[in-house]
Amino acid sequence: MFDVGFSELCLIGLVSLLVIGPERLPKVARLAGFWIGKTRNMVASVKEEIKLELHAEEMRQIFKEQSGLPEVQQILDETSNTLKSTIAPTTSMTRDDLDTGAIVEEERPKESLSTDKTEQHESK
């Protein structure tokens, strides 16, 4: 946060030694260290609480978005059912057409098949 180098710390130590005096300086340094530690702990706990609140808010947002999913799922199911009901008659008609086409080919005389092959060879 603050760019305090070694020279700045030495200057602060020298000024505090002159102002406070050598007898009270260790006591004041311990007290300052104690309050700095408390302040750091307090800042860390506030950061953690903010992080937890943001995480909780994100979870609420996700749950809110997830609550709309059943509606989407219902629309998808309805669309799927509609498509299945539309495709089912078409599929059965196609199968019927294929079945009748297969019968027509089977009923075709074998002579006409051989004649077609003969005509193909003669044309080449």
The first five atom37 places (N, CA, C, CB, O) and aatype in JSON, in Angstrom:
{
  "aatype": [12, 13, 3, 19, 7, 13, 15, 6, 10, 4, 10, 9, 7, 10, 19, 15, 10, 10, 19, 9, 7, 14, 6, 1, 10, 14, 11, 19, 0, 1, 10, 0, 7, 13, 17, 9, 7, 11, 16, 1, 2, 12, 19, 0, 15, 19, 11, 6, 6, 9, 11, 10, 6, 10, 8, 0, 6, 6, 12, 1, 5, 9, 13, 11, 6, 5, 15, 7, 10, 14, 6, 19, 5, 5, 9, 10, 3, 6, 16, 15, 2, 16, 10, 11, 15, 16, 9, 0, 14, 16, 16, 15, 12, 16, 1, 3, 3, 10, 3, 16, 7, 0, 9, 19, 6, 6, 6, 1, 14, 11, 6, 15, 10, 15, 16, 3, 11, 16, 6, 5, 8, 6, 15, 11],
  "atom_mask": [
    [1, 1, 1, 1, 1],
    [1, 1, 1, 1, 1],
    [1, 1, 1, 1, 1],
    [1, 1, 1, 1, 1],
    [1, 1, 1, 0, 1],
    [1, 1, 1, 1, 1],
    [1, 1, 1, 1, 1],
    [1, 1, 1, 1, 1],
    [1, 1, 1, 1, 1],
    [1, 1, 1, 1, 1],
    [1, 1, 1, 1, 1],
    [1, 1, 1, 1, 1],
    [1, 1, 1, 0, 1],
    [1, 1, 1, 1, 1],
    [1, 1, 1, 1, 1],
    [1, 1, 1, 1, 1],
    [1, 1, 1, 1, 1],
    [1, 1, 1, 1, 1],
    [1, 1, 1, 1, 1],
    [1, 1, 1, 1, 1],
    [1, 1, 1, 0, 1],
    [1, 1, 1, 1, 1],
    [1, 1, 1, 1, 1],
    [1, 1, 1, 1, 1],
    [1, 1, 1, 1, 1],
    [1, 1, 1, 1, 1],
    [1, 1, 1, 1, 1],
    [1, 1, 1, 1, 1],
    [1, 1, 1, 1, 1],
    [1, 1, 1, 1, 1],
    [1, 1, 1, 1, 1],
    [1, 1, 1, 1, 1],
    [1, 1, 1, 0, 1],
    [1, 1, 1, 1, 1],
    [1, 1, 1, 1, 1],
    [1, 1, 1, 1, 1],
    [1, 1, 1, 0, 1],
    [1, 1, 1, 1, 1],
    [1, 1, 1, 1, 1],
    [1, 1, 1, 1, 1],
    [1, 1, 1, 1, 1],
    [1, 1, 1, 1, 1],
    [1, 1, 1, 1, 1],
    [1, 1, 1, 1, 1],
    [1, 1, 1, 1, 1],
    [1, 1, 1, 1, 1],
    [1, 1, 1, 1, 1],
    [1, 1, 1, 1, 1],
    [1, 1, 1, 1, 1],
    [1, 1, 1, 1, 1],
    [1, 1, 1, 1, 1],
    [1, 1, 1, 1, 1],
    [1, 1, 1, 1, 1],
    [1, 1, 1, 1, 1],
    [1, 1, 1, 1, 1],
    [1, 1, 1, 1, 1],
    [1, 1, 1, 1, 1],
    [1, 1, 1, 1, 1],
    [1, 1, 1, 1, 1],
    [1, 1, 1, 1, 1],
    [1, 1, 1, 1, 1],
    [1, 1, 1, 1, 1],
    [1, 1, 1, 1, 1],
    [1, 1, 1, 1, 1],
    [1, 1, 1, 1, 1],
    [1, 1, 1, 1, 1],
    [1, 1, 1, 1, 1],
    [1, 1, 1, 0, 1],
    [1, 1, 1, 1, 1],
    [1, 1, 1, 1, 1],
    [1, 1, 1, 1, 1],
    [1, 1, 1, 1, 1],
    [1, 1, 1, 1, 1],
    [1, 1, 1, 1, 1],
    [1, 1, 1, 1, 1],
    [1, 1, 1, 1, 1],
    [1, 1, 1, 1, 1],
    [1, 1, 1, 1, 1],
    [1, 1, 1, 1, 1],
    [1, 1, 1, 1, 1],
    [1, 1, 1, 1, 1],
    [1, 1, 1, 1, 1],
    [1, 1, 1, 1, 1],
    [1, 1, 1, 1, 1],
    [1, 1, 1, 1, 1],
    [1, 1, 1, 1, 1],
    [1, 1, 1, 1, 1],
    [1, 1, 1, 1, 1],
    [1, 1, 1, 1, 1],
    [1, 1, 1, 1, 1],
    [1, 1, 1, 1, 1],
    [1, 1, 1, 1, 1],
    [1, 1, 1, 1, 1],
    [1, 1, 1, 1, 1],
    [1, 1, 1, 1, 1],
    [1, 1, 1, 1, 1],
    [1, 1, 1, 1, 1],
    [1, 1, 1, 1, 1],
    [1, 1, 1, 1, 1],
    [1, 1, 1, 1, 1],
    [1, 1, 1, 0, 1],
    [1, 1, 1, 1, 1],
    [1, 1, 1, 1, 1],
    [1, 1, 1, 1, 1],
    [1, 1, 1, 1, 1],
    [1, 1, 1, 1, 1],
    [1, 1, 1, 1, 1],
    [1, 1, 1, 1, 1],
    [1, 1, 1, 1, 1],
    [1, 1, 1, 1, 1],
    [1, 1, 1, 1, 1],
    [1, 1, 1, 1, 1],
    [1, 1, 1, 1, 1],
    [1, 1, 1, 1, 1],
    [1, 1, 1, 1, 1],
    [1, 1, 1, 1, 1],
    [1, 1, 1, 1, 1],
    [1, 1, 1, 1, 1],
    [1, 1, 1, 1, 1],
    [1, 1, 1, 1, 1],
    [1, 1, 1, 1, 1],
    [1, 1, 1, 1, 1],
    [1, 1, 1, 1, 1],
    [1, 1, 1, 1, 1]
  ],
  "atom_positions": [
    [[0.84, -1.17, 0.0], [0.0, 0.0, 0.0], [0.89, 1.25, 0.0], [-0.95, -0.01, 1.21], [0.82, 2.06, -0.92]],
    [[1.7, 1.39, 1.01], [2.65, 2.5, 1.06], [4.01, 1.96, 0.68], [2.68, 3.19, 2.47], [4.39, 0.86, 1.1]],
    [[4.75, 2.73, -0.1], [6.11, 2.33, -0.45], [7.05, 2.93, 0.58], [6.48, 2.78, -1.89], [7.54, 4.05, 0.42]],
    [[7.3, 2.17, 1.62], [8.19, 2.62, 2.68], [9.44, 1.75, 2.62], [7.49, 2.56, 4.11], [9.38, 0.54, 2.84]],
    [[10.56, 2.38, 2.32], [11.81, 1.65, 2.22], [12.56, 1.65, 3.55], [0.0, 0.0, 0.0], [12.06, 2.12, 4.58]],
    [[13.77, 1.1, 3.5], [14.58, 0.99, 4.71], [14.99, 2.37, 5.23], [15.83, 0.15, 4.43], [15.0, 2.59, 6.44]],
    [[15.32, 3.29, 4.33], [15.74, 4.62, 4.77], [14.6, 5.36, 5.47], [16.25, 5.45, 3.57], [14.84, 6.08, 6.45]],
    [[13.37, 5.19, 4.99], [12.23, 5.84, 5.64], [11.99, 5.26, 7.03], [10.96, 5.69, 4.77], [11.68, 5.99, 7.97]],
    [[12.12, 3.95, 7.15], [11.96, 3.32, 8.47], [13.02, 3.79, 9.45], [12.02, 1.79, 8.34], [12.72, 4.03, 10.62]],
    [[14.25, 3.94, 9.0], [15.32, 4.45, 9.87], [15.03, 5.89, 10.31], [16.68, 4.39, 9.14], [15.26, 6.24, 11.47]],
    [[14.51, 6.7, 9.4], [14.17, 8.08, 9.74], [13.05, 8.13, 10.77], [13.76, 8.85, 8.48], [13.12, 8.91, 11.72]],
    [[12.02, 7.3, 10.6], [10.92, 7.25, 11.57], [11.43, 6.79, 12.93], [9.8, 6.3, 11.07], [11.05, 7.35, 13.96]],
    [[12.29, 5.77, 12.93], [12.87, 5.28, 14.19], [13.69, 6.34, 14.89], [0.0, 0.0, 0.0], [13.61, 6.48, 16.11]],
    [[14.48, 7.09, 14.14], [15.31, 8.14, 14.74], [14.46, 9.27, 15.32], [16.28, 8.7, 13.7], [14.74, 9.74, 16.42]],
    [[13.42, 9.71, 14.58], [12.54, 10.78, 15.07], [11.79, 10.3, 16.32], [11.53, 11.23, 13.96], [11.67, 11.04, 17.3]],
    [[11.27, 9.04, 16.27], [10.54, 8.54, 17.45], [11.47, 8.38, 18.65], [9.87, 7.19, 17.14], [11.04, 8.58, 19.78]],
    [[12.74, 8.04, 18.42], [13.7, 7.94, 19.53], [13.94, 9.31, 20.16], [15.04, 7.35, 19.03], [14.04, 9.42, 21.38]],
    [[14.03, 10.34, 19.32], [14.25, 11.68, 19.85], [13.02, 12.21, 20.55], [14.67, 12.63, 18.73], [13.13, 12.87, 21.59]],
    [[11.8, 11.95, 19.99], [10.58, 12.52, 20.56], [10.15, 11.75, 21.81], [9.44, 12.5, 19.51], [9.84, 12.35, 22.83]],
    [[10.13, 10.43, 21.72], [9.62, 9.62, 22.82], [10.69, 9.38, 23.9], [9.1, 8.27, 22.29], [10.4, 9.37, 25.09]],
    [[11.87, 9.19, 23.46], [12.96, 8.93, 24.41], [13.3, 7.44, 24.44], [0.0, 0.0, 0.0], [12.46, 6.6, 24.11]],
    [[14.53, 7.13, 24.84], [14.98, 5.74, 24.83], [14.3, 4.85, 25.86], [16.45, 5.71, 25.06], [14.24, 3.63, 25.67]],
    [[13.78, 5.4, 26.94], [13.16, 4.57, 27.96], [11.76, 4.09, 27.56], [13.09, 5.33, 29.27], [11.39, 2.95, 27.84]],
    [[11.0, 4.95, 26.92], [9.63, 4.58, 26.58], [9.49, 4.02, 25.16], [8.74, 5.79, 26.73], [8.42, 3.53, 24.81]],
    [[10.54, 4.09, 24.34], [10.46, 3.65, 22.95], [10.1, 2.16, 22.81], [11.78, 3.93, 22.27], [9.25, 1.85, 21.97]],
    [[10.69, 1.22, 23.56], [10.3, -0.19, 23.4], [8.83, -0.44, 23.72], [11.16, -1.06, 24.28], [8.16, -1.21, 23.03]],
    [[8.33, 0.22, 24.76], [6.93, 0.06, 25.14], [6.01, 0.6, 24.04], [6.65, 0.78, 26.47], [5.01, -0.04, 23.7]],
    [[6.33, 1.76, 23.5], [5.52, 2.36, 22.43], [5.59, 1.51, 21.17], [6.0, 3.81, 22.13], [4.59, 1.36, 20.47]],
    [[6.77, 0.94, 20.86], [6.92, 0.09, 19.68], [6.06, -1.16, 19.82], [8.4, -0.3, 19.47], [5.41, -1.57, 18.86]],
    [[6.04, -1.78, 21.01], [5.19, -2.95, 21.23], [3.72, -2.59, 21.07], [5.43, -3.54, 22.62], [2.97, -3.32, 20.43]],
    [[3.33, -1.47, 21.64], [1.94, -1.01, 21.54], [1.57, -0.74, 20.08], [1.73, 0.25, 22.4], [0.48, -1.11, 19.64]],
    [[2.44, -0.1, 19.32], [2.18, 0.2, 17.91], [2.08, -1.12, 17.12], [3.31, 1.11, 17.31], [1.21, -1.26, 16.26]],
    [[2.95, -2.06, 17.39], [2.9, -3.37, 16.72], [1.6, -4.1, 17.02], [0.0, 0.0, 0.0], [1.01, -4.73, 16.14]],
    [[1.17, -4.01, 18.28], [-0.09, -4.64, 18.68], [-1.25, -4.07, 17.88], [-0.33, -4.46, 20.19], [-2.07, -4.83, 17.36]],
    [[-1.33, -2.73, 17.78], [-2.44, -2.1, 17.06], [-2.36, -2.32, 15.55], [-2.46, -0.61, 17.35], [-3.38, -2.44, 14.87]],
    [[-1.16, -2.38, 15.04], [-1.01, -2.67, 13.61], [-1.5, -4.09, 13.32], [0.48, -2.5, 13.17], [-2.18, -4.32, 12.32]],
    [[-1.15, -5.04, 14.19], [-1.62, -6.42, 14.04], [-3.12, -6.52, 14.12], [0.0, 0.0, 0.0], [-3.76, -7.22, 13.32]],
    [[-3.7, -5.82, 15.1], [-5.17, -5.83, 15.23], [-5.83, -5.25, 13.98], [-5.61, -5.02, 16.48], [-6.83, -5.78, 13.49]],
    [[-5.26, -4.16, 13.48], [-5.81, -3.53, 12.28], [-5.74, -4.47, 11.09], [-5.06, -2.22, 11.97], [-6.7, -4.58, 10.33]],
    [[-4.61, -5.16, 10.92], [-4.48, -6.11, 9.82], [-5.49, -7.25, 9.93], [-3.06, -6.68, 9.77], [-6.1, -7.64, 8.94]],
    [[-5.68, -7.77, 11.13], [-6.66, -8.83, 11.34], [-8.07, -8.36, 11.02], [-6.59, -9.34, 12.77], [-8.86, -9.08, 10.4]],
    [[-8.38, -7.13, 11.45], [-9.7, -6.58, 11.18], [-9.93, -6.4, 9.68], [-9.88, -5.24, 11.92], [-11.0, -6.73, 9.17]],
    [[-8.93, -5.89, 8.97], [-9.04, -5.7, 7.52], [-9.22, -7.06, 6.83], [-7.79, -4.96, 6.96], [-10.03, -7.19, 5.92]],
    [[-8.46, -8.06, 7.27], [-8.57, -9.4, 6.68], [-9.97, -9.99, 6.92], [-7.5, -10.34, 7.25], [-10.54, -10.61, 6.02]],
    [[-10.51, -9.8, 8.11], [-11.85, -10.34, 8.4], [-12.92, -9.61, 7.58], [-12.17, -10.23, 9.9], [-13.88, -10.23, 7.12]],
    [[-12.77, -8.29, 7.41], [-13.73, -7.55, 6.59], [-13.66, -8.02, 5.14], [-13.45, -6.01, 6.68], [-14.7, -8.19, 4.49]],
    [[-12.45, -8.23, 4.63], [-12.29, -8.74, 3.27], [-12.97, -10.11, 3.12], [-10.8, -8.84, 2.9], [-13.65, -10.37, 2.13]],
    [[-12.79, -10.97, 4.11], [-13.39, -12.3, 4.07], [-14.91, -12.22, 4.09], [-12.89, -13.15, 5.25], [-15.58, -12.95, 3.36]],
    [[-15.47, -11.34, 4.92], [-16.92, -11.17, 4.98], [-17.47, -10.66, 3.65], [-17.31, -10.21, 6.11], [-18.51, -11.12, 3.18]],
    [[-16.76, -9.72, 3.05], [-17.19, -9.19, 1.74], [-17.15, -10.29, 0.7], [-16.31, -7.99, 1.3], [-18.06, -10.42, -0.13]],
    [[-16.09, -11.09, 0.73], [-15.96, -12.2, -0.22], [-17.1, -13.2, -0.05], [-14.6, -12.9, -0.04], [-17.66, -13.67, -1.03]],
    [[-17.44, -13.52, 1.21], [-18.55, -14.44, 1.47], [-19.89, -13.88, 1.0], [-18.62, -14.77, 2.96], [-20.71, -14.61, 0.44]],
    [[-20.1, -12.59, 1.22], [-21.34, -11.96, 0.77], [-21.45, -11.97, -0.75], [-21.42, -10.52, 1.3], [-22.52, -12.24, -1.29]],
    [[-20.35, -11.68, -1.43], [-20.37, -11.71, -2.89], [-20.63, -13.12, -3.4], [-19.04, -11.18, -3.46], [-21.38, -13.31, -4.36]],
    [[-20.03, -14.1, -2.74], [-20.26, -15.49, -3.13], [-21.72, -15.88, -2.9], [-19.32, -16.43, -2.35], [-22.33, -16.54, -3.74]],
    [[-22.26, -15.45, -1.77], [-23.67, -15.75, -1.49], [-24.58, -15.08, -2.51], [-24.04, -15.29, -0.06], [-25.58, -15.67, -2.93]],
    [[-24.26, -13.87, -2.91], [-25.06, -13.16, -3.91], [-24.98, -13.87, -5.26], [-24.6, -11.7, -4.04], [-25.97, -13.97, -5.97]],
    [[-23.79, -14.35, -5.61], [-23.64, -15.1, -6.85], [-24.49, -16.37, -6.81], [-22.17, -15.46, -7.11], [-25.11, -16.73, -7.81]],
    [[-24.51, -17.04, -5.67], [-25.31, -18.26, -5.54], [-26.79, -17.94, -5.66], [-25.02, -18.95, -4.19], [-27.53, -18.7, -6.29]],
    [[-27.24, -16.83, -5.07], [-28.64, -16.43, -5.21], [-28.99, -16.17, -6.67], [-28.91, -15.17, -4.37], [-30.06, -16.55, -7.14]],
    [[-28.07, -15.52, -7.38], [-28.3, -15.24, -8.81], [-28.42, -16.55, -9.59], [-27.16, -14.38, -9.39], [-29.3, -16.69, -10.44]],
    [[-27.55, -17.5, -9.3], [-27.57, -18.79, -9.99], [-28.87, -19.53, -9.69], [-26.37, -19.66, -9.57], [-29.5, -20.08, -10.6]],
    [[-29.29, -19.53, -8.43], [-30.55, -20.19, -8.08], [-31.73, -19.52, -8.76], [-30.76, -20.18, -6.56], [-32.67, -20.18, -9.19]],
    [[-31.66, -18.19, -8.86], [-32.73, -17.46, -9.53], [-32.79, -17.84, -11.0], [-32.52, -15.93, -9.37], [-33.88, -18.02, -11.55]],
    [[-31.64, -17.96, -11.65], [-31.6, -18.37, -13.05], [-32.07, -19.81, -13.2], [-30.18, -18.22, -13.62], [-32.74, -20.15, -14.17]],
    [[-31.71, -20.66, -12.25], [-32.09, -22.07, -12.31], [-33.59, -22.25, -12.13], [-31.33, -22.86, -11.25], [-34.16, -23.22, -12.63]],
    [[-34.23, -21.33, -11.42], [-35.67, -21.48, -11.19], [-36.45, -21.34, -12.5], [-36.15, -20.43, -10.17], [-37.57, -21.85, -12.59]],
    [[-35.91, -20.68, -13.5], [-36.56, -20.53, -14.8], [-36.39, -21.76, -15.68], [0.0, 0.0, 0.0], [-37.05, -21.86, -16.71]],
    [[-35.53, -22.68, -15.31], [-35.27, -23.85, -16.14], [-36.46, -24.8, -16.29], [-34.13, -24.6, -15.56], [-36.62, -25.35, -17.38]],
    [[-37.3, -25.02, -15.29], [-38.45, -25.9, -15.52], [-39.36, -25.4, -16.64], [-39.26, -26.05, -14.25], [-39.92, -26.21, -17.38]],
    [[-39.52, -24.1, -16.76], [-40.33, -23.55, -17.84], [-39.71, -23.87, -19.19], [-40.5, -22.03, -17.68], [-40.4, -24.26, -20.13]],
    [[-38.39, -23.72, -19.28], [-37.68, -24.03, -20.53], [-37.8, -25.52, -20.82], [-36.19, -23.6, -20.44], [-38.01, -25.91, -21.96]],
    [[-37.65, -26.35, -19.79], [-37.75, -27.8, -19.96], [-39.14, -28.18, -20.46], [-37.42, -28.52, -18.64], [-39.27, -29.06, -21.31]],
    [[-40.17, -27.53, -19.93], [-41.54, -27.82, -20.36], [-41.72, -27.45, -21.84], [-42.56, -27.04, -19.48], [-42.34, -28.21, -22.58]],
    [[-41.19, -26.33, -22.25], [-41.28, -25.92, -23.66], [-40.56, -26.93, -24.55], [-40.69, -24.5, -23.86], [-41.06, -27.3, -25.61]],
    [[-39.38, -27.37, -24.12], [-38.64, -28.36, -24.89], [-39.4, -29.68, -25.0], [-37.27, -28.61, -24.26], [-39.43, -30.29, -26.06]],
    [[-40.02, -30.11, -23.91], [-40.81, -31.34, -23.94], [-41.99, -31.22, -24.89], [-41.31, -31.69, -22.52], [-42.27, -32.14, -25.67]],
    [[-42.7, -30.07, -24.83], [-43.83, -29.87, -25.73], [-43.4, -29.89, -27.18], [-44.54, -28.56, -25.4], [-44.06, -30.49, -28.03]],
    [[-42.28, -29.23, -27.47], [-41.75, -29.2, -28.85], [-41.35, -30.59, -29.3], [-40.55, -28.24, -28.94], [-41.62, -30.98, -30.43]],
    [[-40.71, -31.33, -28.43], [-40.3, -32.7, -28.75], [-41.5, -33.58, -29.04], [-39.47, -33.29, -27.61], [-41.5, -34.34, -30.0]],
    [[-42.53, -33.48, -28.21], [-43.74, -34.28, -28.43], [-44.42, -33.9, -29.75], [-44.72, -34.08, -27.26], [-44.9, -34.78, -30.47]],
    [[-44.46, -32.62, -30.05], [-45.05, -32.18, -31.3], [-44.29, -32.73, -32.49], [-45.1, -30.65, -31.36], [-44.88, -33.2, -33.46]],
    [[-42.96, -32.67, -32.42], [-42.15, -33.2, -33.51], [-42.34, -34.7, -33.66], [-40.69, -32.88, -33.29], [-42.44, -35.21, -34.78]],
    [[-42.38, -35.41, -32.54], [-42.56, -36.86, -32.61], [-43.91, -37.2, -33.23], [-42.45, -37.49, -31.2], [-44.01, -38.12, -34.04]],
    [[-44.96, -36.46, -32.84], [-46.28, -36.75, -33.39], [-46.35, -36.4, -34.88], [-47.37, -35.99, -32.61], [-47.1, -37.02, -35.62]],
    [[-45.59, -35.42, -35.31], [-45.56, -35.04, -36.72], [-44.74, -36.02, -37.53], [-45.0, -33.63, -36.88], [-45.12, -36.36, -38.65]],
    [[-43.64, -36.48, -37.0], [-42.74, -37.38, -37.72], [-43.28, -38.79, -37.77], [-41.37, -37.37, -37.07], [-43.05, -39.49, -38.76]],
    [[-43.98, -39.25, -36.77], [-44.47, -40.63, -36.71], [-45.35, -40.98, -37.91], [-45.24, -40.85, -35.42], [-45.09, -42.02, -38.52]],
    [[-46.37, -40.21, -38.29], [-47.19, -40.57, -39.47], [-46.36, -40.53, -40.75], [-48.39, -39.62, -39.59], [-46.55, -41.36, -41.64]],
    [[-45.47, -39.59, -40.86], [-44.63, -39.48, -42.05], [-43.74, -40.7, -42.18], [-43.79, -38.21, -42.01], [-43.56, -41.22, -43.28]],
    [[-43.18, -41.15, -41.09], [-42.31, -42.32, -41.09], [-43.07, -43.57, -41.5], [-41.67, -42.5, -39.73], [-42.57, -44.38, -42.28]],
    [[-44.27, -43.74, -40.97], [-45.06, -44.92, -41.33], [-45.45, -44.88, -42.8], [-46.32, -45.03, -40.44], [-45.48, -45.92, -43.45]],
    [[-45.76, -43.7, -43.35], [-46.09, -43.59, -44.75], [-44.88, -43.92, -45.61], [-46.61, -42.18, -45.08], [-45.02, -44.59, -46.63]],
    [[-43.73, -43.49, -45.22], [-42.51, -43.78, -45.97], [-42.23, -45.27, -45.96], [-41.31, -43.0, -45.39], [-41.83, -45.82, -46.98]],
    [[-42.41, -45.91, -44.86], [-42.2, -47.35, -44.77], [-43.19, -48.09, -45.68], [-42.35, -47.84, -43.31], [-42.83, -49.06, -46.34]],
    [[-44.45, -47.63, -45.7], [-45.45, -48.25, -46.57], [-45.05, -48.09, -48.03], [-46.84, -47.64, -46.32], [-45.19, -49.02, -48.82]],
    [[-44.56, -46.9, -48.39], [-44.13, -46.66, -49.76], [-42.96, -47.55, -50.13], [-43.76, -45.2, -49.95], [-42.91, -48.08, -51.24]],
    [[-42.03, -47.72, -49.21], [-40.88, -48.57, -49.48], [-41.31, -50.02, -49.62], [-39.84, -48.43, -48.36], [-40.8, -50.75, -50.47]],
    [[-42.24, -50.44, -48.78], [-42.71, -51.83, -48.84], [-43.39, -52.09, -50.18], [-43.68, -52.12, -47.68], [-43.13, -53.13, -50.8]],
    [[-44.24, -51.2, -50.64], [-44.92, -51.4, -51.92], [-43.92, -51.33, -53.07], [-46.03, -50.36, -52.12], [-44.08, -52.06, -54.06]],
    [[-42.91, -50.5, -52.98], [-41.88, -50.41, -54.01], [-41.08, -51.69, -54.08], [0.0, 0.0, 0.0], [-40.7, -52.11, -55.18]],
    [[-40.81, -52.3, -52.95], [-40.05, -53.55, -52.94], [-40.86, -54.65, -53.59], [-39.67, -53.94, -51.51], [-40.29, -55.51, -54.27]],
    [[-42.17, -54.66, -53.39], [-43.04, -55.68, -53.98], [-43.08, -55.5, -55.49], [-44.48, -55.6, -53.38], [-43.06, -56.49, -56.23]],
    [[-43.12, -54.27, -55.97], [-43.17, -54.01, -57.4], [-41.92, -54.53, -58.07], [-43.34, -52.5, -57.67], [-41.99, -55.12, -59.15]],
    [[-40.76, -54.34, -57.45], [-39.53, -54.83, -58.04], [-39.5, -56.35, -58.06], [-38.33, -54.3, -57.28], [-39.02, -56.95, -59.02]],
    [[-40.01, -56.97, -57.01], [-40.02, -58.42, -56.95], [-40.96, -59.01, -58.0], [-40.42, -58.89, -55.55], [-40.69, -60.08, -58.54]],
    [[-42.07, -58.32, -58.29], [-43.03, -58.82, -59.26], [-42.55, -58.63, -60.69], [-44.36, -58.12, -59.08], [-43.1, -59.24, -61.61]],
    [[-41.57, -57.82, -60.88], [-41.05, -57.56, -62.21], [-40.45, -58.85, -62.77], [-39.98, -56.42, -62.17], [-39.71, -59.54, -62.07]],
    [[-40.74, -59.18, -63.99], [-40.24, -60.44, -64.54], [-38.72, -60.42, -64.68], [-40.88, -60.72, -65.9], [-38.12, -59.38, -64.93]],
    [[-38.13, -61.61, -64.51], [-36.69, -61.74, -64.59], [-36.21, -61.5, -66.01], [-36.26, -63.11, -64.1], [-35.08, -61.04, -66.21]],
    [[-37.02, -61.8, -67.0], [-36.63, -61.62, -68.4], [-36.38, -60.16, -68.7], [-37.71, -62.17, -69.33], [-35.45, -59.82, -69.44]],
    [[-37.21, -59.27, -68.12], [-37.02, -57.86, -68.39], [-35.72, -57.37, -67.77], [-38.21, -57.05, -67.86], [-35.08, -56.47, -68.3]],
    [[-35.35, -57.96, -66.64], [-34.08, -57.59, -66.04], [-32.92, -58.0, -66.94], [-33.93, -58.22, -64.64], [-32.0, -57.22, -67.17]],
    [[-32.98, -59.21, -67.44], [-31.9, -59.68, -68.29], [-31.89, -58.9, -69.61], [-32.04, -61.19, -68.56], [-30.82, -58.65, -70.16]],
    [[-33.06, -58.52, -70.12], [-33.16, -57.76, -71.35], [-32.52, -56.4, -71.17], [-34.62, -57.62, -71.8], [-31.81, -55.9, -72.05]],
    [[-32.78, -55.77, -69.99], [-32.2, -54.47, -69.7], [-30.68, -54.55, -69.69], [-32.71, -53.94, -68.37], [-30.0, -53.66, -70.2]],
    [[-30.15, -55.61, -69.11], [-28.7, -55.77, -69.04], [-28.12, -55.98, -70.44], [-28.32, -56.96, -68.13], [-27.06, -55.46, -70.77]],
    [[-28.84, -56.74, -71.25], [-28.39, -57.02, -72.62], [-28.37, -55.74, -73.42], [-29.29, -58.06, -73.3], [-27.43, -55.5, -74.18]],
    [[-29.4, -54.89, -73.25], [-29.48, -53.64, -73.97], [-28.36, -52.71, -73.55], [-30.82, -52.99, -73.75], [-27.82, -51.95, -74.36]],
    [[-28.01, -52.76, -72.28], [-26.94, -51.91, -71.79], [-25.61, -52.32, -72.4], [-26.88, -51.97, -70.26], [-24.81, -51.46, -72.77]],
    [[-25.36, -53.62, -72.5], [-24.11, -54.11, -73.07], [-24.03, -53.79, -74.56], [-23.97, -55.61, -72.83], [-22.96, -53.47, -75.07]],
    [[-25.16, -53.88, -75.26], [-25.18, -53.63, -76.7], [-24.96, -52.16, -77.0], [-26.51, -54.09, -77.31], [-24.34, -51.81, -78.01]],
    [[-25.45, -51.27, -76.12], [-25.29, -49.85, -76.37], [-23.85, -49.38, -76.16], [-26.21, -49.06, -75.46], [-23.45, -48.36, -76.71]],
    [[-23.08, -50.1, -75.4], [-21.68, -49.74, -75.15], [-20.89, -50.2, -76.3], [-21.13, -50.33, -73.84], [-19.67, -50.01, -76.33]]
  ]
}
